[in-house]
Amino acid sequence: MIFLGDTMSGMILVRDIMSKNVKTVRTDDSVHDAVVKMNKFDVGSVIVMNSNKPVGIITSKNILVRIVEPRLDAGVVRAKDIMSSPLITINSDEPLEEAAKLMAQKRIKKLPVLEKDKLVGVISSSDIVKISPRQMSILQELLKTS
């Protein structure tokens, strides 16, 4: 049997469902390097790091809009040039509901997770929906009002 979150309150925390194996690239890595890593590990995003601090995120959409459509060379363009920044993050001990609200308000699907300013995971909207259907209704309601 798996127990999630604070068993006293029944609350699910971000750290309980986040993915811990986060893929990263450096700000000066090429977009091609980011794409190779995303394909190798079958992930839809990578976190961009500068001096061991998360500073941005590159998603498949970033690549389509900022590289493919304008026909730029992914081998020349750097990660820092197409990443979404500033990076919106959440602390690992926040309730899952807070993550759902933040993602809906900011209209994002991936949320890097920090502990004492250190990247420890990432949580996605699909992670939330899988674990907590109640949170799905929160995401849907907030998206309607945005």
N, C-alpha and C positions, 0 to 999 in steps of 0.2 A: 504494500500500500504506500502511496506517495502522499506526503503532507506538504502543502505549499503555504508559505507565508507565516504570519503570526497566528499560531494555532489558537491563541486565546480569543482573538477577535475574528478569526476566519478570513482575515485580509490577505490578499495576494499582493506580494511586493514585486517590483520590477526585477530584482535579482533572481526571483524564483523562476522566471520564464525567459530571461534574456539569453541570447546566444553568446557564448564566451569566446568562441574562436573567431575573433574579428580580423578581417583582412585589411591591411593598411598599405599605403604608398607614401612616399615622401613628396614634399611640395615640388621638388625639382625633377621628379620622375616624369617620364613622358606619359601622355595619355595612352599611348600604345602599351606601355608597361602596365598601366592600370587595367586596360582591357584584357591583356593576357592573364593577369591575376584573377580578374572576375570570371573569365572563361574557365581557367584551370580549376577553380574552386566552386564553380557554378553558383556564384552570388551576384546579386543585382546592384551591389554598391561596394565601395571601399572608402575607408576613412583616410583623410589626408593628414599626415603628421608633420610637424616642424619641431625639431629638438624634443622629441618624445611627448609633444603635446598635440592633441587633436585640434585641427584648425579648420577643417572643412570636410565635405563629403562629395564623392563623385558617384552619381547614379547612372543607370542606363539612359535615362532621359537627358541628363547633362550631355552625354556623349552624342546622342541623336541630334539634339538642338544646337549644341555648340561646336561640334566637329563634323558630323556626317552631312547635315543639311547645308552648311556653308562650304563644304568640301575642303576642310582644312586637313593638314597632314598630322595625323595622330602621333607620328614619330618625332615631330618637331615641337608641337604644343605641349606645355608643361601642365602637370596636375593643378598647380596653383592658379592657372589661367582659366580653368573651366569649373573648378569646384564651387559648390554652394557654400557660402560663408556670409556672416558668422555662423558657426556651428551651433545648432540648437541641441542641448543635451539634457539629461535627467540623472539624478542621483540614484544609485542602486537600491536605496532603502525607501524610495517613494512608493506609495500605493499604485497598483496597476491602473486604477481609475485616473490618477493624475497623468500618467503617460498617455492614456487614451484621450483625455481632454487636450493636452498639449499638442498631440499629433493632429487632432481635428482642428484646433484653433490655428495652427501654423500651416495646415494643409500639407503635412509631410507623412511619409509612410515608413521611414526609418529614423530611429532615435538612438544616438550613441549614449551609452551608460557610463557614468563616471563614479569613482570612489576616490575622494581626496584629490581631485583634479587628474586622476589617472584613468585612462580608458580601460574598462574592464569587460565591456560587452556592447551589444546592440540589440534593440528590441524593434520588431516590425509590427505593422498593423495586423498582418496575418497571424503573428504569434499571439496577439491579444485576442483576436477572434477565435482562434483554436482553443485557447484555454478558458475564455470567459465570454460566452455569448451575450451576457448582460452588458459587457463593455461595448459590444458591437452596436447595440442600440444607442449608446452614448455617442459613439463615433458618428453614426448615421444622423442623429439629431443635430449634433454640432456642425456637421457638414452642410445640413440643410439651411442653417441660420447664417453660415459664413458667406 
